[in-house]
Amino acid sequence: MYRFRCRTGVVSPAGLMPTMLAALTPTMLAADGLGYKLPSDLDRLALTPKPERIPWEVEYGWLGHPGVGCFGRVIDALKVIQLHLNGGIWNGRVLLEPRTLALMHQSQFDRQIAEARARGEKPEFEFTGLGLGLRGDTTSSWSGFGSLASPRAFGHPGIGTVMAIGDPDRDVGLMFMTADEPENVVAVRNGVTDHIMAAVES
């Protein structure tokens, strides 16, 4: 039911790549019209971490990552960010109801963060909505919000350097990934966001 609701309520109306919770196969890629037909086409894929072959069973060990086992393209991530920047509306159609959108962008751990800071401790939680990371007043985060995005900035990182971020105060959406994973992933994420936000402001 969850996959059905996602597919009919958001994925299909927004023109996103069909999500998969099983194997990423040549058949699936060919059906998307991208021209991937053979396992040898693996060199044309941007997958992180890059598998040795396809079909590729999801073997990443973090509770169903990536994206609870879903795969997509860079343009898909940008469309999701834009959907949020549009207030849940896509091509004039409401895909995310206002109440749902508000909950997704409402910080869920403000009390715990405030209590930890009052004790002089580093909070265990980052600013987090429902399914989204939020910048809040952080200046460097695992999610890659950097120090220049607005407090209302939202998004989520993926595996390696993958991240997608939206800033409603600037009406800016960005999606970033590298072909390999550097050692300083968090610094790279935050640095990229700061460079882009600085360029927007200049």
C-alpha positions, 0 to 999 in steps of 0.5 A: 500500500505504501508503494502504491500510494507513493507511486500514484500520489507523487511518483507518477504525477511528478514524472519521477523514475519508477521506484524499486525496492528490489534489484536494479536491472537492465530491464528496469533501466531500458523501460525508463527510456534511458537506453540502458539495455546490457550489463555492460552499460554499467559504465554509463551509470552513476551509482554510489557505491558503484556495484561490480555488475547489474542486476544489483541487489540492494546490499547497503547495510543501513536500514534500507538505504538508499532512500528506503531501497528506492532508486532515482535520477538526479532530475528526480531528486531535483523534482522532489526538492522543487515540489517542496519549494512549490508548496506541495504543488506540481503542475497545478496539482496538489501532491502534498497536502498543506498539513503533510507539508507542514509536518515534514518541515516542522522540527521534531527535536527542538526540545531535546536540542535545547535541553542538551545545549542548556546542559552544555552538551552537544545535542544527539539530534540534528534539526529534523522534520518528518523525512527531511533534514532541516538546517535550523541554526547549525553551521555545519551538519551531516546533511550538508546545509553549510552556514549560509543557507536560510534556517528554513533550508531542508533536504537530505543526504544520501550515500557518499556525497549525494545530497539534495537541498532546497532553500525556500527563502532563496527559492533555490534547489540543488542536488550534488553527487560525486563519482567517488567518495572522498574521506571528508564527505561532510566537509565537501557537502557543507562546502558545496552548499556554502559556495552555491548559496554565496554565488546566489547572493552575489 
